[in-house]
């Protein structure tokens, strides 16, 4: 009988130790998914400003020439009416996928979901 209690105690201890790292990993992964607008700005300036400009208004940073004229991302009234999920999909899947300009590339193969969330957070700062 004492062997059974000892075995049960060992099994419970092992089970509890196995659960603790999972909870810690969940906490870390939740923090990982918090959008970071500063990281989004860094990526935006490198990947998006060539068409949208550094301030989202098609001005400074816009390369001109080959780049298409795009609607402003700095229009607060419009941007406030657009949910984050919509912006995320445009960045991830591209303009044609969302019925917008086909010249807007899909970034899903170059940017992680976290990086796209960071860009969306940066767009909200315009």
PyMOL CGO cylinders between C-alpha atoms (Angstrom):
from pymol import cmd
from pymol.cgo import CYLINDER

trace = [
    CYLINDER, 0.00, 0.00, 0.00, 2.84, 2.40, 0.85, 0.3, 1, 1, 1, 1, 1, 1,
    CYLINDER, 2.84, 2.40, 0.85, 4.41, 1.67, -2.56, 0.3, 1, 1, 1, 1, 1, 1,
    CYLINDER, 4.41, 1.67, -2.56, 1.15, 2.78, -4.26, 0.3, 1, 1, 1, 1, 1, 1,
    CYLINDER, 1.15, 2.78, -4.26, 1.11, 6.09, -2.35, 0.3, 1, 1, 1, 1, 1, 1,
    CYLINDER, 1.11, 6.09, -2.35, 4.77, 6.71, -3.18, 0.3, 1, 1, 1, 1, 1, 1,
    CYLINDER, 4.77, 6.71, -3.18, 4.17, 5.90, -6.85, 0.3, 1, 1, 1, 1, 1, 1,
    CYLINDER, 4.17, 5.90, -6.85, 1.11, 8.16, -6.89, 0.3, 1, 1, 1, 1, 1, 1,
    CYLINDER, 1.11, 8.16, -6.89, 3.09, 10.99, -5.29, 0.3, 1, 1, 1, 1, 1, 1,
    CYLINDER, 3.09, 10.99, -5.29, 5.88, 10.60, -7.87, 0.3, 1, 1, 1, 1, 1, 1,
    CYLINDER, 5.88, 10.60, -7.87, 3.39, 10.58, -10.76, 0.3, 1, 1, 1, 1, 1, 1,
    CYLINDER, 3.39, 10.58, -10.76, 1.63, 13.70, -9.45, 0.3, 1, 1, 1, 1, 1, 1,
    CYLINDER, 1.63, 13.70, -9.45, 4.96, 15.50, -9.02, 0.3, 1, 1, 1, 1, 1, 1,
    CYLINDER, 4.96, 15.50, -9.02, 6.07, 14.60, -12.55, 0.3, 1, 1, 1, 1, 1, 1,
    CYLINDER, 6.07, 14.60, -12.55, 2.69, 15.67, -13.95, 0.3, 1, 1, 1, 1, 1, 1,
    CYLINDER, 2.69, 15.67, -13.95, 2.87, 19.03, -12.15, 0.3, 1, 1, 1, 1, 1, 1,
    CYLINDER, 2.87, 19.03, -12.15, 6.41, 19.65, -13.34, 0.3, 1, 1, 1, 1, 1, 1,
    CYLINDER, 6.41, 19.65, -13.34, 5.30, 18.86, -16.88, 0.3, 1, 1, 1, 1, 1, 1,
    CYLINDER, 5.30, 18.86, -16.88, 2.48, 21.43, -16.71, 0.3, 1, 1, 1, 1, 1, 1,
    CYLINDER, 2.48, 21.43, -16.71, 4.55, 24.30, -15.30, 0.3, 1, 1, 1, 1, 1, 1,
    CYLINDER, 4.55, 24.30, -15.30, 6.79, 24.80, -18.37, 0.3, 1, 1, 1, 1, 1, 1,
    CYLINDER, 6.79, 24.80, -18.37, 3.75, 24.82, -20.65, 0.3, 1, 1, 1, 1, 1, 1,
    CYLINDER, 3.75, 24.82, -20.65, 2.17, 27.63, -18.66, 0.3, 1, 1, 1, 1, 1, 1,
    CYLINDER, 2.17, 27.63, -18.66, 5.43, 29.57, -18.70, 0.3, 1, 1, 1, 1, 1, 1,
    CYLINDER, 5.43, 29.57, -18.70, 5.70, 29.10, -22.46, 0.3, 1, 1, 1, 1, 1, 1,
    CYLINDER, 5.70, 29.10, -22.46, 2.11, 30.29, -22.90, 0.3, 1, 1, 1, 1, 1, 1,
    CYLINDER, 2.11, 30.29, -22.90, 2.89, 33.45, -20.93, 0.3, 1, 1, 1, 1, 1, 1,
    CYLINDER, 2.89, 33.45, -20.93, 5.95, 34.10, -23.08, 0.3, 1, 1, 1, 1, 1, 1,
    CYLINDER, 5.95, 34.10, -23.08, 4.07, 33.51, -26.32, 0.3, 1, 1, 1, 1, 1, 1,
    CYLINDER, 4.07, 33.51, -26.32, 1.31, 35.94, -25.26, 0.3, 1, 1, 1, 1, 1, 1,
    CYLINDER, 1.31, 35.94, -25.26, 3.92, 38.64, -24.73, 0.3, 1, 1, 1, 1, 1, 1,
    CYLINDER, 3.92, 38.64, -24.73, 5.51, 37.78, -28.07, 0.3, 1, 1, 1, 1, 1, 1,
    CYLINDER, 5.51, 37.78, -28.07, 2.26, 38.61, -29.87, 0.3, 1, 1, 1, 1, 1, 1,
    CYLINDER, 2.26, 38.61, -29.87, 1.88, 42.09, -28.42, 0.3, 1, 1, 1, 1, 1, 1,
    CYLINDER, 1.88, 42.09, -28.42, 2.26, 44.47, -31.37, 0.3, 1, 1, 1, 1, 1, 1,
    CYLINDER, 2.26, 44.47, -31.37, 5.37, 46.65, -31.32, 0.3, 1, 1, 1, 1, 1, 1,
    CYLINDER, 5.37, 46.65, -31.32, 4.86, 49.87, -33.32, 0.3, 1, 1, 1, 1, 1, 1,
    CYLINDER, 4.86, 49.87, -33.32, 8.57, 50.77, -33.11, 0.3, 1, 1, 1, 1, 1, 1,
    CYLINDER, 8.57, 50.77, -33.11, 9.55, 47.49, -34.74, 0.3, 1, 1, 1, 1, 1, 1,
    CYLINDER, 9.55, 47.49, -34.74, 6.70, 48.08, -37.21, 0.3, 1, 1, 1, 1, 1, 1,
    CYLINDER, 6.70, 48.08, -37.21, 8.18, 51.48, -38.11, 0.3, 1, 1, 1, 1, 1, 1,
    CYLINDER, 8.18, 51.48, -38.11, 11.58, 49.92, -38.77, 0.3, 1, 1, 1, 1, 1, 1,
    CYLINDER, 11.58, 49.92, -38.77, 10.03, 47.34, -41.11, 0.3, 1, 1, 1, 1, 1, 1,
    CYLINDER, 10.03, 47.34, -41.11, 7.63, 49.87, -42.68, 0.3, 1, 1, 1, 1, 1, 1,
    CYLINDER, 7.63, 49.87, -42.68, 10.44, 52.32, -43.44, 0.3, 1, 1, 1, 1, 1, 1,
    CYLINDER, 10.44, 52.32, -43.44, 12.37, 49.55, -45.19, 0.3, 1, 1, 1, 1, 1, 1,
    CYLINDER, 12.37, 49.55, -45.19, 9.57, 47.67, -46.96, 0.3, 1, 1, 1, 1, 1, 1,
    CYLINDER, 9.57, 47.67, -46.96, 6.62, 50.08, -47.36, 0.3, 1, 1, 1, 1, 1, 1,
    CYLINDER, 6.62, 50.08, -47.36, 7.82, 53.69, -47.45, 0.3, 1, 1, 1, 1, 1, 1,
    CYLINDER, 7.82, 53.69, -47.45, 8.95, 53.38, -51.07, 0.3, 1, 1, 1, 1, 1, 1,
    CYLINDER, 8.95, 53.38, -51.07, 5.29, 53.47, -52.12, 0.3, 1, 1, 1, 1, 1, 1,
    CYLINDER, 5.29, 53.47, -52.12, 3.51, 54.93, -49.08, 0.3, 1, 1, 1, 1, 1, 1,
    CYLINDER, 3.51, 54.93, -49.08, 6.11, 57.46, -47.87, 0.3, 1, 1, 1, 1, 1, 1,
    CYLINDER, 6.11, 57.46, -47.87, 7.62, 57.57, -44.39, 0.3, 1, 1, 1, 1, 1, 1,
    CYLINDER, 7.62, 57.57, -44.39, 4.50, 59.20, -42.92, 0.3, 1, 1, 1, 1, 1, 1,
    CYLINDER, 4.50, 59.20, -42.92, 1.99, 57.17, -44.94, 0.3, 1, 1, 1, 1, 1, 1,
    CYLINDER, 1.99, 57.17, -44.94, 1.07, 60.20, -47.02, 0.3, 1, 1, 1, 1, 1, 1,
    CYLINDER, 1.07, 60.20, -47.02, 2.96, 59.28, -50.21, 0.3, 1, 1, 1, 1, 1, 1,
    CYLINDER, 2.96, 59.28, -50.21, 5.42, 62.10, -49.52, 0.3, 1, 1, 1, 1, 1, 1,
    CYLINDER, 5.42, 62.10, -49.52, 8.93, 61.85, -48.14, 0.3, 1, 1, 1, 1, 1, 1,
    CYLINDER, 8.93, 61.85, -48.14, 10.38, 58.39, -48.71, 0.3, 1, 1, 1, 1, 1, 1,
    CYLINDER, 10.38, 58.39, -48.71, 8.24, 57.71, -51.78, 0.3, 1, 1, 1, 1, 1, 1,
    CYLINDER, 8.24, 57.71, -51.78, 10.53, 56.64, -54.61, 0.3, 1, 1, 1, 1, 1, 1,
    CYLINDER, 10.53, 56.64, -54.61, 8.31, 57.91, -57.41, 0.3, 1, 1, 1, 1, 1, 1,
    CYLINDER, 8.31, 57.91, -57.41, 8.80, 56.74, -61.00, 0.3, 1, 1, 1, 1, 1, 1,
    CYLINDER, 8.80, 56.74, -61.00, 7.96, 53.04, -60.94, 0.3, 1, 1, 1, 1, 1, 1,
    CYLINDER, 7.96, 53.04, -60.94, 5.98, 53.21, -57.71, 0.3, 1, 1, 1, 1, 1, 1,
    CYLINDER, 5.98, 53.21, -57.71, 2.21, 53.57, -58.15, 0.3, 1, 1, 1, 1, 1, 1,
    CYLINDER, 2.21, 53.57, -58.15, 0.34, 56.47, -56.60, 0.3, 1, 1, 1, 1, 1, 1,
    CYLINDER, 0.34, 56.47, -56.60, -1.33, 54.94, -53.56, 0.3, 1, 1, 1, 1, 1, 1,
    CYLINDER, -1.33, 54.94, -53.56, -4.06, 56.27, -51.31, 0.3, 1, 1, 1, 1, 1, 1,
    CYLINDER, -4.06, 56.27, -51.31, -2.83, 57.88, -48.12, 0.3, 1, 1, 1, 1, 1, 1,
    CYLINDER, -2.83, 57.88, -48.12, -2.49, 55.85, -44.96, 0.3, 1, 1, 1, 1, 1, 1,
    CYLINDER, -2.49, 55.85, -44.96, -2.39, 59.12, -43.01, 0.3, 1, 1, 1, 1, 1, 1,
    CYLINDER, -2.39, 59.12, -43.01, -6.13, 59.77, -43.44, 0.3, 1, 1, 1, 1, 1, 1,
    CYLINDER, -6.13, 59.77, -43.44, -7.21, 59.27, -39.81, 0.3, 1, 1, 1, 1, 1, 1,
    CYLINDER, -7.21, 59.27, -39.81, -10.94, 59.23, -40.60, 0.3, 1, 1, 1, 1, 1, 1,
    CYLINDER, -10.94, 59.23, -40.60, -10.54, 56.43, -43.12, 0.3, 1, 1, 1, 1, 1, 1,
    CYLINDER, -10.54, 56.43, -43.12, -7.95, 54.50, -41.12, 0.3, 1, 1, 1, 1, 1, 1,
    CYLINDER, -7.95, 54.50, -41.12, -10.15, 54.63, -37.99, 0.3, 1, 1, 1, 1, 1, 1,
    CYLINDER, -10.15, 54.63, -37.99, -12.94, 52.99, -39.99, 0.3, 1, 1, 1, 1, 1, 1,
    CYLINDER, -12.94, 52.99, -39.99, -10.70, 50.09, -41.06, 0.3, 1, 1, 1, 1, 1, 1,
    CYLINDER, -10.70, 50.09, -41.06, -10.19, 47.21, -38.59, 0.3, 1, 1, 1, 1, 1, 1,
    CYLINDER, -10.19, 47.21, -38.59, -6.71, 45.86, -37.83, 0.3, 1, 1, 1, 1, 1, 1,
    CYLINDER, -6.71, 45.86, -37.83, -7.65, 42.47, -39.33, 0.3, 1, 1, 1, 1, 1, 1,
    CYLINDER, -7.65, 42.47, -39.33, -8.36, 44.15, -42.67, 0.3, 1, 1, 1, 1, 1, 1,
    CYLINDER, -8.36, 44.15, -42.67, -4.99, 45.94, -42.69, 0.3, 1, 1, 1, 1, 1, 1,
    CYLINDER, -4.99, 45.94, -42.69, -3.29, 42.71, -41.65, 0.3, 1, 1, 1, 1, 1, 1,
    CYLINDER, -3.29, 42.71, -41.65, -4.82, 40.82, -44.60, 0.3, 1, 1, 1, 1, 1, 1,
    CYLINDER, -4.82, 40.82, -44.60, -3.90, 43.50, -47.12, 0.3, 1, 1, 1, 1, 1, 1,
    CYLINDER, -3.90, 43.50, -47.12, -0.28, 43.38, -45.96, 0.3, 1, 1, 1, 1, 1, 1,
    CYLINDER, -0.28, 43.38, -45.96, -0.21, 39.60, -45.72, 0.3, 1, 1, 1, 1, 1, 1,
    CYLINDER, -0.21, 39.60, -45.72, -2.12, 38.66, -48.89, 0.3, 1, 1, 1, 1, 1, 1,
    CYLINDER, -2.12, 38.66, -48.89, -1.64, 41.75, -51.06, 0.3, 1, 1, 1, 1, 1, 1,
    CYLINDER, -1.64, 41.75, -51.06, -3.94, 44.28, -52.65, 0.3, 1, 1, 1, 1, 1, 1,
    CYLINDER, -3.94, 44.28, -52.65, -5.47, 42.05, -55.34, 0.3, 1, 1, 1, 1, 1, 1,
    CYLINDER, -5.47, 42.05, -55.34, -6.55, 39.50, -52.72, 0.3, 1, 1, 1, 1, 1, 1,
    CYLINDER, -6.55, 39.50, -52.72, -8.51, 42.23, -50.92, 0.3, 1, 1, 1, 1, 1, 1,
    CYLINDER, -8.51, 42.23, -50.92, -9.92, 43.87, -54.07, 0.3, 1, 1, 1, 1, 1, 1,
    CYLINDER, -9.92, 43.87, -54.07, -7.45, 46.75, -53.87, 0.3, 1, 1, 1, 1, 1, 1,
    CYLINDER, -7.45, 46.75, -53.87, -4.53, 47.73, -56.09, 0.3, 1, 1, 1, 1, 1, 1,
    CYLINDER, -4.53, 47.73, -56.09, -2.83, 44.66, -57.52, 0.3, 1, 1, 1, 1, 1, 1,
    CYLINDER, -2.83, 44.66, -57.52, 0.53, 46.45, -57.27, 0.3, 1, 1, 1, 1, 1, 1,
    CYLINDER, 0.53, 46.45, -57.27, 0.38, 46.05, -53.47, 0.3, 1, 1, 1, 1, 1, 1,
    CYLINDER, 0.38, 46.05, -53.47, 2.47, 42.90, -52.99, 0.3, 1, 1, 1, 1, 1, 1,
    CYLINDER, 2.47, 42.90, -52.99, 1.66, 40.03, -50.65, 0.3, 1, 1, 1, 1, 1, 1,
    CYLINDER, 1.66, 40.03, -50.65, 4.23, 40.00, -47.87, 0.3, 1, 1, 1, 1, 1, 1,
    CYLINDER, 4.23, 40.00, -47.87, 3.28, 36.66, -46.29, 0.3, 1, 1, 1, 1, 1, 1,
    CYLINDER, 3.28, 36.66, -46.29, 6.43, 34.94, -47.54, 0.3, 1, 1, 1, 1, 1, 1,
    CYLINDER, 6.43, 34.94, -47.54, 8.79, 37.71, -46.40, 0.3, 1, 1, 1, 1, 1, 1,
    CYLINDER, 8.79, 37.71, -46.40, 7.21, 38.87, -43.15, 0.3, 1, 1, 1, 1, 1, 1,
    CYLINDER, 7.21, 38.87, -43.15, 6.08, 36.89, -40.13, 0.3, 1, 1, 1, 1, 1, 1,
    CYLINDER, 6.08, 36.89, -40.13, 2.62, 37.36, -38.64, 0.3, 1, 1, 1, 1, 1, 1,
    CYLINDER, 2.62, 37.36, -38.64, 4.26, 39.20, -35.73, 0.3, 1, 1, 1, 1, 1, 1,
    CYLINDER, 4.26, 39.20, -35.73, 6.04, 41.60, -38.09, 0.3, 1, 1, 1, 1, 1, 1,
    CYLINDER, 6.04, 41.60, -38.09, 2.77, 42.33, -39.88, 0.3, 1, 1, 1, 1, 1, 1,
    CYLINDER, 2.77, 42.33, -39.88, 1.04, 42.98, -36.55, 0.3, 1, 1, 1, 1, 1, 1,
    CYLINDER, 1.04, 42.98, -36.55, 3.88, 45.37, -35.72, 0.3, 1, 1, 1, 1, 1, 1,
    CYLINDER, 3.88, 45.37, -35.72, 3.40, 47.22, -39.02, 0.3, 1, 1, 1, 1, 1, 1,
    CYLINDER, 3.40, 47.22, -39.02, -0.35, 47.54, -38.37, 0.3, 1, 1, 1, 1, 1, 1,
    CYLINDER, -0.35, 47.54, -38.37, 0.46, 48.99, -34.93, 0.3, 1, 1, 1, 1, 1, 1,
    CYLINDER, 0.46, 48.99, -34.93, 2.80, 51.49, -36.61, 0.3, 1, 1, 1, 1, 1, 1,
    CYLINDER, 2.80, 51.49, -36.61, 0.14, 52.49, -39.14, 0.3, 1, 1, 1, 1, 1, 1,
    CYLINDER, 0.14, 52.49, -39.14, -2.10, 53.43, -36.21, 0.3, 1, 1, 1, 1, 1, 1,
    CYLINDER, -2.10, 53.43, -36.21, 0.48, 56.09, -35.23, 0.3, 1, 1, 1, 1, 1, 1,
    CYLINDER, 0.48, 56.09, -35.23, -0.06, 58.18, -38.40, 0.3, 1, 1, 1, 1, 1, 1,
]
cmd.load_cgo(trace, "trace")
